Amino acid sequence: MSKNTSKTLTVDGIEYPLDTQKTVLENLESQAIKVEFHCRDGHCGACRCALLSGDVNYRSYPLAYVRKNDILTCCSQASSDIKIATY
């Protein structure tokens, strides 16, 4: 019996499959969810979303200021199921 390891991304109350090998932004794009972004490197902060639950890791720590309970979707990867709210 194999353990189900699929993860979910919940955006504004709607649940989607989550690929933890991709950034959160790449997951949003694969589901045709529109969010602002510019740099894809964590420099500008345009892709900021509220992290309501779950955990993310950064490929490299972003240069843009990240407020508590916010994430930059362009350079973060989910390490668990996550729930976010777009701004």
HTML snippet that shows the backbone in 3Dmol.js (N, CA, C, O; Angstrom):
<script src="https://3Dmol.org/build/3Dmol-min.js"></script>
<div id="view" style="width:600px;height:400px;position:relative"></div>
<script>
const pdb = `
ATOM      1  N   MET A   1       0.845  -1.161   0.000  1.00  0.00           N
ATOM      2  CA  MET A   1       0.000   0.000   0.000  1.00  0.00           C
ATOM      3  C   MET A   1       0.895   1.230   0.000  1.00  0.00           C
ATOM      4  O   MET A   1       1.751   1.372   0.873  1.00  0.00           O
ATOM      5  N   SER A   2       0.703   2.135  -0.984  1.00  0.00           N
ATOM      6  CA  SER A   2       1.529   3.334  -1.030  1.00  0.00           C
ATOM      7  C   SER A   2       0.807   4.506  -0.391  1.00  0.00           C
ATOM      8  O   SER A   2      -0.415   4.632  -0.456  1.00  0.00           O
ATOM      9  N   LYS A   3       1.589   5.334   0.210  1.00  0.00           N
ATOM     10  CA  LYS A   3       1.061   6.511   0.885  1.00  0.00           C
ATOM     11  C   LYS A   3       0.816   7.608  -0.151  1.00  0.00           C
ATOM     12  O   LYS A   3       1.675   7.856  -0.997  1.00  0.00           O
ATOM     13  N   ASN A   4      -0.342   8.268  -0.097  1.00  0.00           N
ATOM     14  CA  ASN A   4      -0.655   9.354  -1.015  1.00  0.00           C
ATOM     15  C   ASN A   4       0.166  10.578  -0.614  1.00  0.00           C
ATOM     16  O   ASN A   4      -0.006  11.120   0.477  1.00  0.00           O
ATOM     17  N   THR A   5       1.055  11.006  -1.505  1.00  0.00           N
ATOM     18  CA  THR A   5       1.924  12.130  -1.185  1.00  0.00           C
ATOM     19  C   THR A   5       1.562  13.371  -1.995  1.00  0.00           C
ATOM     20  O   THR A   5       2.324  14.337  -2.005  1.00  0.00           O
ATOM     21  N   SER A   6       0.423  13.364  -2.671  1.00  0.00           N
ATOM     22  CA  SER A   6       0.049  14.536  -3.451  1.00  0.00           C
ATOM     23  C   SER A   6      -0.266  15.701  -2.514  1.00  0.00           C
ATOM     24  O   SER A   6      -0.830  15.530  -1.433  1.00  0.00           O
ATOM     25  N   LYS A   7       0.117  16.875  -2.969  1.00  0.00           N
ATOM     26  CA  LYS A   7      -0.075  18.103  -2.189  1.00  0.00           C
ATOM     27  C   LYS A   7      -1.105  18.971  -2.893  1.00  0.00           C
ATOM     28  O   LYS A   7      -1.381  18.793  -4.079  1.00  0.00           O
ATOM     29  N   THR A   8      -1.669  19.916  -2.145  1.00  0.00           N
ATOM     30  CA  THR A   8      -2.654  20.818  -2.724  1.00  0.00           C
ATOM     31  C   THR A   8      -2.271  22.271  -2.485  1.00  0.00           C
ATOM     32  O   THR A   8      -1.635  22.624  -1.491  1.00  0.00           O
ATOM     33  N   LEU A   9      -2.677  23.082  -3.422  1.00  0.00           N
ATOM     34  CA  LEU A   9      -2.522  24.522  -3.371  1.00  0.00           C
ATOM     35  C   LEU A   9      -3.933  25.087  -3.367  1.00  0.00           C
ATOM     36  O   LEU A   9      -4.688  24.877  -4.317  1.00  0.00           O
ATOM     37  N   THR A  10      -4.296  25.799  -2.311  1.00  0.00           N
ATOM     38  CA  THR A  10      -5.609  26.423  -2.234  1.00  0.00           C
ATOM     39  C   THR A  10      -5.434  27.924  -2.397  1.00  0.00           C
ATOM     40  O   THR A  10      -4.723  28.570  -1.627  1.00  0.00           O
ATOM     41  N   VAL A  11      -6.093  28.464  -3.409  1.00  0.00           N
ATOM     42  CA  VAL A  11      -5.984  29.885  -3.732  1.00  0.00           C
ATOM     43  C   VAL A  11      -7.360  30.511  -3.659  1.00  0.00           C
ATOM     44  O   VAL A  11      -8.269  30.127  -4.395  1.00  0.00           O
ATOM     45  N   ASP A  12      -7.511  31.477  -2.766  1.00  0.00           N
ATOM     46  CA  ASP A  12      -8.790  32.166  -2.617  1.00  0.00           C
ATOM     47  C   ASP A  12      -9.945  31.175  -2.483  1.00  0.00           C
ATOM     48  O   ASP A  12     -11.025  31.385  -3.036  1.00  0.00           O
ATOM     49  N   GLY A  13      -9.702  30.083  -1.737  1.00  0.00           N
ATOM     50  CA  GLY A  13     -10.733  29.099  -1.428  1.00  0.00           C
ATOM     51  C   GLY A  13     -10.900  27.971  -2.435  1.00  0.00           C
ATOM     52  O   GLY A  13     -11.711  27.074  -2.204  1.00  0.00           O
ATOM     53  N   ILE A  14     -10.160  27.981  -3.550  1.00  0.00           N
ATOM     54  CA  ILE A  14     -10.268  26.933  -4.565  1.00  0.00           C
ATOM     55  C   ILE A  14      -9.013  26.063  -4.519  1.00  0.00           C
ATOM     56  O   ILE A  14      -7.895  26.576  -4.488  1.00  0.00           O
ATOM     57  N   GLU A  15      -9.206  24.745  -4.513  1.00  0.00           N
ATOM     58  CA  GLU A  15      -8.100  23.797  -4.353  1.00  0.00           C
ATOM     59  C   GLU A  15      -7.593  23.302  -5.712  1.00  0.00           C
ATOM     60  O   GLU A  15      -8.373  22.980  -6.609  1.00  0.00           O
ATOM     61  N   TYR A  16      -6.243  23.250  -5.836  1.00  0.00           N
ATOM     62  CA  TYR A  16      -5.575  22.806  -7.060  1.00  0.00           C
ATOM     63  C   TYR A  16      -4.477  21.810  -6.686  1.00  0.00           C
ATOM     64  O   TYR A  16      -4.000  21.818  -5.551  1.00  0.00           O
ATOM     65  N   PRO A  17      -4.067  20.944  -7.636  1.00  0.00           N
ATOM     66  CA  PRO A  17      -2.913  20.080  -7.373  1.00  0.00           C
ATOM     67  C   PRO A  17      -1.649  20.930  -7.278  1.00  0.00           C
ATOM     68  O   PRO A  17      -1.560  21.989  -7.899  1.00  0.00           O
ATOM     69  N   LEU A  18      -0.686  20.469  -6.509  1.00  0.00           N
ATOM     70  CA  LEU A  18       0.545  21.215  -6.260  1.00  0.00           C
ATOM     71  C   LEU A  18       1.749  20.350  -6.587  1.00  0.00           C
ATOM     72  O   LEU A  18       1.863  19.222  -6.106  1.00  0.00           O
ATOM     73  N   ASP A  19       2.641  20.878  -7.404  1.00  0.00           N
ATOM     74  CA  ASP A  19       3.903  20.220  -7.731  1.00  0.00           C
ATOM     75  C   ASP A  19       4.983  20.901  -6.893  1.00  0.00           C
ATOM     76  O   ASP A  19       5.346  22.046  -7.159  1.00  0.00           O
ATOM     77  N   THR A  20       5.491  20.205  -5.893  1.00  0.00           N
ATOM     78  CA  THR A  20       6.460  20.812  -4.972  1.00  0.00           C
ATOM     79  C   THR A  20       7.834  21.014  -5.604  1.00  0.00           C
ATOM     80  O   THR A  20       8.710  21.626  -4.992  1.00  0.00           O
ATOM     81  N   GLN A  21       8.033  20.506  -6.825  1.00  0.00           N
ATOM     82  CA  GLN A  21       9.298  20.732  -7.518  1.00  0.00           C
ATOM     83  C   GLN A  21       9.294  22.070  -8.266  1.00  0.00           C
ATOM     84  O   GLN A  21      10.342  22.542  -8.706  1.00  0.00           O
ATOM     85  N   LYS A  22       8.134  22.666  -8.406  1.00  0.00           N
ATOM     86  CA  LYS A  22       8.001  23.956  -9.083  1.00  0.00           C
ATOM     87  C   LYS A  22       7.823  25.068  -8.057  1.00  0.00           C
ATOM     88  O   LYS A  22       7.464  24.817  -6.906  1.00  0.00           O
ATOM     89  N   THR A  23       8.078  26.297  -8.487  1.00  0.00           N
ATOM     90  CA  THR A  23       7.801  27.431  -7.603  1.00  0.00           C
ATOM     91  C   THR A  23       6.286  27.574  -7.469  1.00  0.00           C
ATOM     92  O   THR A  23       5.518  27.026  -8.260  1.00  0.00           O
ATOM     93  N   VAL A  24       5.885  28.317  -6.459  1.00  0.00           N
ATOM     94  CA  VAL A  24       4.460  28.574  -6.285  1.00  0.00           C
ATOM     95  C   VAL A  24       3.929  29.313  -7.520  1.00  0.00           C
ATOM     96  O   VAL A  24       2.830  29.017  -7.989  1.00  0.00           O
ATOM     97  N   LEU A  25       4.694  30.263  -8.044  1.00  0.00           N
ATOM     98  CA  LEU A  25       4.274  30.994  -9.249  1.00  0.00           C
ATOM     99  C   LEU A  25       4.086  30.041 -10.429  1.00  0.00           C
ATOM    100  O   LEU A  25       3.100  30.166 -11.156  1.00  0.00           O
ATOM    101  N   GLU A  26       4.987  29.107 -10.637  1.00  0.00           N
ATOM    102  CA  GLU A  26       4.850  28.140 -11.729  1.00  0.00           C
ATOM    103  C   GLU A  26       3.594  27.292 -11.554  1.00  0.00           C
ATOM    104  O   GLU A  26       2.924  26.965 -12.534  1.00  0.00           O
ATOM    105  N   ASN A  27       3.272  26.935 -10.317  1.00  0.00           N
ATOM    106  CA  ASN A  27       2.039  26.195 -10.042  1.00  0.00           C
ATOM    107  C   ASN A  27       0.816  27.047 -10.369  1.00  0.00           C
ATOM    108  O   ASN A  27      -0.142  26.554 -10.964  1.00  0.00           O
ATOM    109  N   LEU A  28       0.843  28.310  -9.988  1.00  0.00           N
ATOM    110  CA  LEU A  28      -0.270  29.210 -10.294  1.00  0.00           C
ATOM    111  C   LEU A  28      -0.446  29.341 -11.810  1.00  0.00           C
ATOM    112  O   LEU A  28      -1.566  29.276 -12.318  1.00  0.00           O
ATOM    113  N   GLU A  29       0.645  29.521 -12.513  1.00  0.00           N
ATOM    114  CA  GLU A  29       0.592  29.648 -13.969  1.00  0.00           C
ATOM    115  C   GLU A  29       0.051  28.379 -14.626  1.00  0.00           C
ATOM    116  O   GLU A  29      -0.703  28.459 -15.596  1.00  0.00           O
ATOM    117  N   SER A  30       0.428  27.211 -14.107  1.00  0.00           N
ATOM    118  CA  SER A  30      -0.034  25.951 -14.703  1.00  0.00           C
ATOM    119  C   SER A  30      -1.540  25.772 -14.542  1.00  0.00           C
ATOM    120  O   SER A  30      -2.156  24.985 -15.261  1.00  0.00           O
ATOM    121  N   GLN A  31      -2.133  26.502 -13.597  1.00  0.00           N
ATOM    122  CA  GLN A  31      -3.587  26.445 -13.383  1.00  0.00           C
ATOM    123  C   GLN A  31      -4.288  27.672 -13.978  1.00  0.00           C
ATOM    124  O   GLN A  31      -5.481  27.877 -13.759  1.00  0.00           O
ATOM    125  N   ALA A  32      -3.535  28.489 -14.735  1.00  0.00           N
ATOM    126  CA  ALA A  32      -4.058  29.710 -15.374  1.00  0.00           C
ATOM    127  C   ALA A  32      -4.586  30.721 -14.355  1.00  0.00           C
ATOM    128  O   ALA A  32      -5.540  31.450 -14.624  1.00  0.00           O
ATOM    129  N   ILE A  33      -3.944  30.752 -13.172  1.00  0.00           N
ATOM    130  CA  ILE A  33      -4.301  31.733 -12.143  1.00  0.00           C
ATOM    131  C   ILE A  33      -3.409  32.948 -12.339  1.00  0.00           C
ATOM    132  O   ILE A  33      -2.183  32.836 -12.310  1.00  0.00           O
ATOM    133  N   LYS A  34      -4.013  34.088 -12.534  1.00  0.00           N
ATOM    134  CA  LYS A  34      -3.273  35.317 -12.811  1.00  0.00           C
ATOM    135  C   LYS A  34      -2.844  35.993 -11.509  1.00  0.00           C
ATOM    136  O   LYS A  34      -3.672  36.319 -10.658  1.00  0.00           O
ATOM    137  N   VAL A  35      -1.547  36.193 -11.373  1.00  0.00           N
ATOM    138  CA  VAL A  35      -0.994  37.012 -10.286  1.00  0.00           C
ATOM    139  C   VAL A  35       0.068  37.917 -10.900  1.00  0.00           C
ATOM    140  O   VAL A  35       0.671  37.588 -11.921  1.00  0.00           O
ATOM    141  N   GLU A  36       0.283  39.049 -10.265  1.00  0.00           N
ATOM    142  CA  GLU A  36       1.325  39.959 -10.725  1.00  0.00           C
ATOM    143  C   GLU A  36       2.696  39.342 -10.488  1.00  0.00           C
ATOM    144  O   GLU A  36       2.910  38.652  -9.491  1.00  0.00           O
ATOM    145  N   PHE A  37       3.609  39.589 -11.391  1.00  0.00           N
ATOM    146  CA  PHE A  37       5.006  39.213 -11.193  1.00  0.00           C
ATOM    147  C   PHE A  37       5.838  39.996 -12.194  1.00  0.00           C
ATOM    148  O   PHE A  37       5.330  40.453 -13.217  1.00  0.00           O
ATOM    149  N   HIS A  38       7.125  40.147 -11.889  1.00  0.00           N
ATOM    150  CA  HIS A  38       8.018  40.837 -12.808  1.00  0.00           C
ATOM    151  C   HIS A  38       9.362  40.126 -12.911  1.00  0.00           C
ATOM    152  O   HIS A  38       9.778  39.744 -14.005  1.00  0.00           O
ATOM    153  N   CYS A  39      10.035  39.948 -11.798  1.00  0.00           N
ATOM    154  CA  CYS A  39      11.440  39.548 -11.860  1.00  0.00           C
ATOM    155  C   CYS A  39      11.700  38.046 -11.855  1.00  0.00           C
ATOM    156  O   CYS A  39      12.669  37.590 -12.463  1.00  0.00           O
ATOM    157  N   ARG A  40      10.858  37.272 -11.184  1.00  0.00           N
ATOM    158  CA  ARG A  40      11.044  35.823 -10.990  1.00  0.00           C
ATOM    159  C   ARG A  40      12.269  35.472 -10.145  1.00  0.00           C
ATOM    160  O   ARG A  40      12.660  34.307 -10.086  1.00  0.00           O
ATOM    161  N   ASP A  41      12.868  36.450  -9.503  1.00  0.00           N
ATOM    162  CA  ASP A  41      14.058  36.205  -8.681  1.00  0.00           C
ATOM    163  C   ASP A  41      13.929  36.706  -7.251  1.00  0.00           C
ATOM    164  O   ASP A  41      14.894  36.619  -6.491  1.00  0.00           O
ATOM    165  N   GLY A  42      12.781  37.224  -6.860  1.00  0.00           N
ATOM    166  CA  GLY A  42      12.612  37.723  -5.498  1.00  0.00           C
ATOM    167  C   GLY A  42      13.176  39.113  -5.261  1.00  0.00           C
ATOM    168  O   GLY A  42      13.420  39.500  -4.119  1.00  0.00           O
ATOM    169  N   HIS A  43      13.384  39.868  -6.341  1.00  0.00           N
ATOM    170  CA  HIS A  43      13.939  41.207  -6.191  1.00  0.00           C
ATOM    171  C   HIS A  43      12.874  42.294  -6.064  1.00  0.00           C
ATOM    172  O   HIS A  43      13.089  43.281  -5.361  1.00  0.00           O
ATOM    173  N   CYS A  44      11.733  42.132  -6.730  1.00  0.00           N
ATOM    174  CA  CYS A  44      10.783  43.249  -6.807  1.00  0.00           C
ATOM    175  C   CYS A  44       9.610  43.146  -5.842  1.00  0.00           C
ATOM    176  O   CYS A  44       9.086  44.178  -5.421  1.00  0.00           O
ATOM    177  N   GLY A  45       9.184  41.957  -5.479  1.00  0.00           N
ATOM    178  CA  GLY A  45       8.072  41.790  -4.547  1.00  0.00           C
ATOM    179  C   GLY A  45       6.696  41.878  -5.184  1.00  0.00           C
ATOM    180  O   GLY A  45       5.693  41.838  -4.472  1.00  0.00           O
ATOM    181  N   ALA A  46       6.618  41.999  -6.518  1.00  0.00           N
ATOM    182  CA  ALA A  46       5.324  42.147  -7.188  1.00  0.00           C
ATOM    183  C   ALA A  46       4.421  40.920  -7.035  1.00  0.00           C
ATOM    184  O   ALA A  46       3.199  41.048  -7.108  1.00  0.00           O
ATOM    185  N   CYS A  47       4.989  39.758  -6.827  1.00  0.00           N
ATOM    186  CA  CYS A  47       4.216  38.510  -6.774  1.00  0.00           C
ATOM    187  C   CYS A  47       3.766  38.145  -5.352  1.00  0.00           C
ATOM    188  O   CYS A  47       3.324  37.022  -5.110  1.00  0.00           O
ATOM    189  N   ARG A  48       3.877  39.068  -4.439  1.00  0.00           N
ATOM    190  CA  ARG A  48       3.548  38.833  -3.025  1.00  0.00           C
ATOM    191  C   ARG A  48       2.111  38.321  -2.859  1.00  0.00           C
ATOM    192  O   ARG A  48       1.181  38.873  -3.446  1.00  0.00           O
ATOM    193  N   CYS A  49       1.940  37.280  -2.069  1.00  0.00           N
ATOM    194  CA  CYS A  49       0.631  36.744  -1.688  1.00  0.00           C
ATOM    195  C   CYS A  49       0.655  36.459  -0.186  1.00  0.00           C
ATOM    196  O   CYS A  49       1.720  36.307   0.412  1.00  0.00           O
ATOM    197  N   ALA A  50      -0.513  36.391   0.402  1.00  0.00           N
ATOM    198  CA  ALA A  50      -0.623  36.038   1.820  1.00  0.00           C
ATOM    199  C   ALA A  50      -0.570  34.523   1.961  1.00  0.00           C
ATOM    200  O   ALA A  50      -1.282  33.806   1.258  1.00  0.00           O
ATOM    201  N   LEU A  51       0.270  34.036   2.867  1.00  0.00           N
ATOM    202  CA  LEU A  51       0.330  32.610   3.178  1.00  0.00           C
ATOM    203  C   LEU A  51      -0.589  32.379   4.369  1.00  0.00           C
ATOM    204  O   LEU A  51      -0.282  32.784   5.490  1.00  0.00           O
ATOM    205  N   LEU A  52      -1.720  31.722   4.116  1.00  0.00           N
ATOM    206  CA  LEU A  52      -2.720  31.489   5.160  1.00  0.00           C
ATOM    207  C   LEU A  52      -2.399  30.255   5.989  1.00  0.00           C
ATOM    208  O   LEU A  52      -2.665  30.219   7.191  1.00  0.00           O
ATOM    209  N   SER A  53      -1.820  29.232   5.337  1.00  0.00           N
ATOM    210  CA  SER A  53      -1.389  28.040   6.061  1.00  0.00           C
ATOM    211  C   SER A  53      -0.392  27.280   5.205  1.00  0.00           C
ATOM    212  O   SER A  53      -0.356  27.431   3.984  1.00  0.00           O
ATOM    213  N   GLY A  54       0.413  26.463   5.861  1.00  0.00           N
ATOM    214  CA  GLY A  54       1.418  25.666   5.178  1.00  0.00           C
ATOM    215  C   GLY A  54       2.793  26.289   5.279  1.00  0.00           C
ATOM    216  O   GLY A  54       2.990  27.314   5.932  1.00  0.00           O
ATOM    217  N   ASP A  55       3.748  25.639   4.611  1.00  0.00           N
ATOM    218  CA  ASP A  55       5.142  26.071   4.676  1.00  0.00           C
ATOM    219  C   ASP A  55       5.746  26.144   3.285  1.00  0.00           C
ATOM    220  O   ASP A  55       5.445  25.330   2.411  1.00  0.00           O
ATOM    221  N   VAL A  56       6.609  27.143   3.098  1.00  0.00           N
ATOM    222  CA  VAL A  56       7.364  27.265   1.859  1.00  0.00           C
ATOM    223  C   VAL A  56       8.838  27.443   2.189  1.00  0.00           C
ATOM    224  O   VAL A  56       9.207  27.890   3.275  1.00  0.00           O
ATOM    225  N   ASN A  57       9.661  27.083   1.223  1.00  0.00           N
ATOM    226  CA  ASN A  57      11.100  27.327   1.298  1.00  0.00           C
ATOM    227  C   ASN A  57      11.461  28.195   0.112  1.00  0.00           C
ATOM    228  O   ASN A  57      10.779  28.172  -0.913  1.00  0.00           O
ATOM    229  N   TYR A  58      12.528  28.956   0.246  1.00  0.00           N
ATOM    230  CA  TYR A  58      12.995  29.791  -0.850  1.00  0.00           C
ATOM    231  C   TYR A  58      14.198  29.148  -1.504  1.00  0.00           C
ATOM    232  O   TYR A  58      15.104  28.670  -0.822  1.00  0.00           O
ATOM    233  N   ARG A  59      14.206  29.137  -2.845  1.00  0.00           N
ATOM    234  CA  ARG A  59      15.362  28.622  -3.582  1.00  0.00           C
ATOM    235  C   ARG A  59      16.596  29.422  -3.190  1.00  0.00           C
ATOM    236  O   ARG A  59      17.659  28.857  -2.932  1.00  0.00           O
ATOM    237  N   SER A  60      16.446  30.716  -3.148  1.00  0.00           N
ATOM    238  CA  SER A  60      17.439  31.622  -2.583  1.00  0.00           C
ATOM    239  C   SER A  60      16.642  32.726  -1.914  1.00  0.00           C
ATOM    240  O   SER A  60      15.587  33.122  -2.409  1.00  0.00           O
ATOM    241  N   TYR A  61      17.138  33.221  -0.798  1.00  0.00           N
ATOM    242  CA  TYR A  61      16.343  34.173  -0.039  1.00  0.00           C
ATOM    243  C   TYR A  61      16.109  35.432  -0.862  1.00  0.00           C
ATOM    244  O   TYR A  61      17.057  35.983  -1.422  1.00  0.00           O
ATOM    245  N   PRO A  62      14.857  35.900  -0.946  1.00  0.00           N
ATOM    246  CA  PRO A  62      14.546  37.057  -1.778  1.00  0.00           C
ATOM    247  C   PRO A  62      15.161  38.346  -1.234  1.00  0.00           C
ATOM    248  O   PRO A  62      15.354  38.500  -0.028  1.00  0.00           O
ATOM    249  N   LEU A  63      15.460  39.261  -2.143  1.00  0.00           N
ATOM    250  CA  LEU A  63      15.963  40.571  -1.755  1.00  0.00           C
ATOM    251  C   LEU A  63      14.835  41.517  -1.384  1.00  0.00           C
ATOM    252  O   LEU A  63      15.036  42.430  -0.583  1.00  0.00           O
ATOM    253  N   ALA A  64      13.647  41.316  -1.953  1.00  0.00           N
ATOM    254  CA  ALA A  64      12.488  42.134  -1.608  1.00  0.00           C
ATOM    255  C   ALA A  64      12.064  41.814  -0.175  1.00  0.00           C
ATOM    256  O   ALA A  64      12.190  40.676   0.278  1.00  0.00           O
ATOM    257  N   TYR A  65      11.570  42.809   0.521  1.00  0.00           N
ATOM    258  CA  TYR A  65      11.096  42.627   1.886  1.00  0.00           C
ATOM    259  C   TYR A  65       9.887  41.691   1.889  1.00  0.00           C
ATOM    260  O   TYR A  65       8.958  41.876   1.103  1.00  0.00           O
ATOM    261  N   VAL A  66       9.894  40.697   2.759  1.00  0.00           N
ATOM    262  CA  VAL A  66       8.796  39.749   2.889  1.00  0.00           C
ATOM    263  C   VAL A  66       8.203  39.917   4.289  1.00  0.00           C
ATOM    264  O   VAL A  66       8.835  39.593   5.295  1.00  0.00           O
ATOM    265  N   ARG A  67       6.984  40.427   4.325  1.00  0.00           N
ATOM    266  CA  ARG A  67       6.304  40.614   5.609  1.00  0.00           C
ATOM    267  C   ARG A  67       5.911  39.260   6.210  1.00  0.00           C
ATOM    268  O   ARG A  67       5.790  38.260   5.502  1.00  0.00           O
ATOM    269  N   LYS A  68       5.718  39.254   7.517  1.00  0.00           N
ATOM    270  CA  LYS A  68       5.258  38.043   8.202  1.00  0.00           C
ATOM    271  C   LYS A  68       3.942  37.597   7.555  1.00  0.00           C
ATOM    272  O   LYS A  68       3.063  38.417   7.292  1.00  0.00           O
ATOM    273  N   ASN A  69       3.818  36.312   7.307  1.00  0.00           N
ATOM    274  CA  ASN A  69       2.641  35.676   6.703  1.00  0.00           C
ATOM    275  C   ASN A  69       2.465  35.992   5.223  1.00  0.00           C
ATOM    276  O   ASN A  69       1.398  35.735   4.667  1.00  0.00           O
ATOM    277  N   ASP A  70       3.481  36.541   4.575  1.00  0.00           N
ATOM    278  CA  ASP A  70       3.476  36.743   3.131  1.00  0.00           C
ATOM    279  C   ASP A  70       4.534  35.844   2.512  1.00  0.00           C
ATOM    280  O   ASP A  70       5.468  35.407   3.184  1.00  0.00           O
ATOM    281  N   ILE A  71       4.374  35.573   1.218  1.00  0.00           N
ATOM    282  CA  ILE A  71       5.399  34.861   0.460  1.00  0.00           C
ATOM    283  C   ILE A  71       5.574  35.560  -0.882  1.00  0.00           C
ATOM    284  O   ILE A  71       4.679  36.261  -1.355  1.00  0.00           O
ATOM    285  N   LEU A  72       6.725  35.360  -1.479  1.00  0.00           N
ATOM    286  CA  LEU A  72       6.942  35.765  -2.856  1.00  0.00           C
ATOM    287  C   LEU A  72       6.829  34.497  -3.684  1.00  0.00           C
ATOM    288  O   LEU A  72       7.648  33.587  -3.552  1.00  0.00           O
ATOM    289  N   THR A  73       5.823  34.438  -4.529  1.00  0.00           N
ATOM    290  CA  THR A  73       5.524  33.200  -5.256  1.00  0.00           C
ATOM    291  C   THR A  73       6.578  32.843  -6.287  1.00  0.00           C
ATOM    292  O   THR A  73       6.723  31.672  -6.638  1.00  0.00           O
ATOM    293  N   CYS A  74       7.325  33.840  -6.784  1.00  0.00           N
ATOM    294  CA  CYS A  74       8.268  33.584  -7.876  1.00  0.00           C
ATOM    295  C   CYS A  74       9.466  32.735  -7.460  1.00  0.00           C
ATOM    296  O   CYS A  74      10.056  32.045  -8.290  1.00  0.00           O
ATOM    297  N   CYS A  75       9.820  32.784  -6.198  1.00  0.00           N
ATOM    298  CA  CYS A  75      11.045  32.089  -5.776  1.00  0.00           C
ATOM    299  C   CYS A  75      10.817  31.160  -4.585  1.00  0.00           C
ATOM    300  O   CYS A  75      11.779  30.700  -3.971  1.00  0.00           O
ATOM    301  N   SER A  76       9.563  30.882  -4.251  1.00  0.00           N
ATOM    302  CA  SER A  76       9.275  29.965  -3.145  1.00  0.00           C
ATOM    303  C   SER A  76       8.717  28.657  -3.672  1.00  0.00           C
ATOM    304  O   SER A  76       8.046  28.613  -4.704  1.00  0.00           O
ATOM    305  N   GLN A  77       9.011  27.596  -2.942  1.00  0.00           N
ATOM    306  CA  GLN A  77       8.481  26.267  -3.249  1.00  0.00           C
ATOM    307  C   GLN A  77       7.770  25.761  -2.006  1.00  0.00           C
ATOM    308  O   GLN A  77       8.272  25.894  -0.890  1.00  0.00           O
ATOM    309  N   ALA A  78       6.604  25.183  -2.210  1.00  0.00           N
ATOM    310  CA  ALA A  78       5.834  24.652  -1.093  1.00  0.00           C
ATOM    311  C   ALA A  78       6.488  23.376  -0.572  1.00  0.00           C
ATOM    312  O   ALA A  78       6.946  22.539  -1.349  1.00  0.00           O
ATOM    313  N   SER A  79       6.525  23.241   0.745  1.00  0.00           N
ATOM    314  CA  SER A  79       7.030  22.013   1.356  1.00  0.00           C
ATOM    315  C   SER A  79       5.899  21.242   2.040  1.00  0.00           C
ATOM    316  O   SER A  79       6.133  20.222   2.689  1.00  0.00           O
ATOM    317  N   SER A  80       4.672  21.744   1.885  1.00  0.00           N
ATOM    318  CA  SER A  80       3.479  21.104   2.433  1.00  0.00           C
ATOM    319  C   SER A  80       2.284  21.618   1.630  1.00  0.00           C
ATOM    320  O   SER A  80       2.442  22.429   0.718  1.00  0.00           O
ATOM    321  N   ASP A  81       1.098  21.144   1.974  1.00  0.00           N
ATOM    322  CA  ASP A  81      -0.094  21.756   1.404  1.00  0.00           C
ATOM    323  C   ASP A  81      -0.038  23.234   1.815  1.00  0.00           C
ATOM    324  O   ASP A  81       0.362  23.556   2.933  1.00  0.00           O
ATOM    325  N   ILE A  82      -0.437  24.120   0.909  1.00  0.00           N
ATOM    326  CA  ILE A  82      -0.468  25.538   1.269  1.00  0.00           C
ATOM    327  C   ILE A  82      -1.799  26.169   0.866  1.00  0.00           C
ATOM    328  O   ILE A  82      -2.455  25.745  -0.086  1.00  0.00           O
ATOM    329  N   LYS A  83      -2.164  27.182   1.616  1.00  0.00           N
ATOM    330  CA  LYS A  83      -3.324  28.024   1.292  1.00  0.00           C
ATOM    331  C   LYS A  83      -2.805  29.442   1.190  1.00  0.00           C
ATOM    332  O   LYS A  83      -2.118  29.933   2.086  1.00  0.00           O
ATOM    333  N   ILE A  84      -3.145  30.101   0.077  1.00  0.00           N
ATOM    334  CA  ILE A  84      -2.723  31.478  -0.115  1.00  0.00           C
ATOM    335  C   ILE A  84      -3.909  32.335  -0.525  1.00  0.00           C
ATOM    336  O   ILE A  84      -4.928  31.831  -0.999  1.00  0.00           O
ATOM    337  N   ALA A  85      -3.759  33.625  -0.334  1.00  0.00           N
ATOM    338  CA  ALA A  85      -4.735  34.605  -0.810  1.00  0.00           C
ATOM    339  C   ALA A  85      -3.980  35.606  -1.663  1.00  0.00           C
ATOM    340  O   ALA A  85      -2.930  36.111  -1.265  1.00  0.00           O
ATOM    341  N   THR A  86      -4.514  35.886  -2.822  1.00  0.00           N
ATOM    342  CA  THR A  86      -3.877  36.863  -3.697  1.00  0.00           C
ATOM    343  C   THR A  86      -4.272  38.265  -3.249  1.00  0.00           C
ATOM    344  O   THR A  86      -5.326  38.465  -2.646  1.00  0.00           O
ATOM    345  N   TYR A  87      -3.419  39.223  -3.550  1.00  0.00           N
ATOM    346  CA  TYR A  87      -3.708  40.629  -3.219  1.00  0.00           C
ATOM    347  C   TYR A  87      -4.269  41.334  -4.415  1.00  0.00           C
ATOM    348  O   TYR A  87      -4.577  42.523  -4.342  1.00  0.00           O
TER     349      TYR A  87
END
`;
const viewer = $3Dmol.createViewer("view");
viewer.addModel(pdb, "pdb");
viewer.setStyle({}, {cartoon: {color: "spectrum"}});
viewer.zoomTo();
viewer.render();
</script>
